[in-house]
Amino acid sequence: NGLAYAYAVTNTHLPEALPLAKQGLALAQKSGQPGDTRDESVAAAQDTLAWVQYRQGDYKNAEQGLLDAVSFDPRRPEMRFHLGSVYAAEGKTDAARAEFGHAVLLCPGYAEAETALKALDGPGKAGASS
């Protein structure tokens, strides 16, 4: 999972990252208690897989994966940032703004989320869409 996430963050080796992320999620799901899918490691692995999908332009699957990850662990600012990034890529600016704002609330000073919020509100970006 760590290597897949590193590839996603650096936006490199994405073809290799996808199977690694899928394997990481499968291992995280197996390592939890029977029937317990709300485990932090599952949420982190789901986030990694979704972030790789986002980097590959697969926004539909990335969005669903991040919604799952956030439902598992709603207090992780990086997951909120990732979901906001997917929403922004899909043109869902109201939803992106909400997720970036949530990331900043969870982690004041989160520079990437603050920058993303400013970009949504920047020149030519006025007016939100859903």
N, C-alpha and C positions, 0 to 999 in steps of 0.2 A: 504494500500500500504506500509506503514511504517513497519508493522510487517512482511509482506511477504519479504520485502527487508532485514530486520534484519535476518530473517531465511536464506535467500540466502547468505548473507555476512558470516554468521557463519557456513554455510553448515549444518544446523540442521533443523529438522521438515519440510523437503522438501515436503512430501505429503500434509501437511497442507498449505504450502506456495503457492502451485500452484493455488488452488481455490481462495485464498485471493488475489493473484496477478491478476487473471482474473477479479475478482470483482472490484478491484481497477481501472483497465483499463476501465471497463464498466462505472464506476461512473465518471471517468475523462472525458470520451467521452461524457457523458450526460451533464456534468456541463458546457461545453464550449458553445460558441455561435453556433446557428444552422449553420451547414456546415463548422465550423472552427475546423479542426482536427489538426492544427499546433500549438496547445497550449502546453506550457511548462509542464503542469500537465499530459497531454496525453503522451508526450515524456518520462517523468519520470516514469509513470505507465508502459509504453511499455518496458522501460529499466528494470524495476523490473521483469516483467513477463519473459522477455528474460533471465535475469540473473538466475532466478529460473530454467528455462528450461536448461540452460547451466549446472547448478549444477547437474541436473538430467541426463545429458548426451544426451539431445535432441538438438544436435548442429544445425541441419537443421532449426528447428523452432526458436532457439535462434538467429541464424545468421539473419534470415529474420526479426525478431522482432527488433533486434539491428540496422539493416539497416534502418528500419522504424523510430526508435527513433532518430538515427543520422540525418536522413533527416528532422525530425521535429525540432531538436535543435542541430546543428552541432558543437556548441562551448562548449559542456559539456565534459570535459576531462575524467570523469568516464565512460561515454558511449563509448568513443573511446577506453578506456582501456578494457572495457567489450567486445567490438567487436574484439579487438586484441586477447583477451583470447580465444574467440570462434575460430577465425582463427587459432591460434596456436594449439588448440585441434584438429582441422581438418587437420593439417599438411600444412596449407597455410601460410608458413613462410614469404613470401614477403609481403602479405597482413597484417599479424600480425605485422611485423616490422613497416610498414607504420602507422598502427593505434596506436601502442605504441608510436611511434615517434610523432605523431600528439598530443597525450595526453600530452606528455612532452612539446611540443611547447605551448600548451594552458595553461599548469600549470607547469612552470619550478620547478624542485625539486620534481616532483611527483614520490615518491620512488618506488611504486609498478610498475609503467610503466618503470622506469629506470631499475629496477631489471629484469623485463620481457625481455626488450631489450638485456640486458647482457646475459640472459639465452639463447636467440636465437642465440647469437653470441659466445657462450661459446665453450669449447672444445668438439669436436665431433658434433657440430651444424653448422659447416661451410658449406656454400652452401645453397642456398635458393631454396625452391620449391613453386610452385603456385598451 
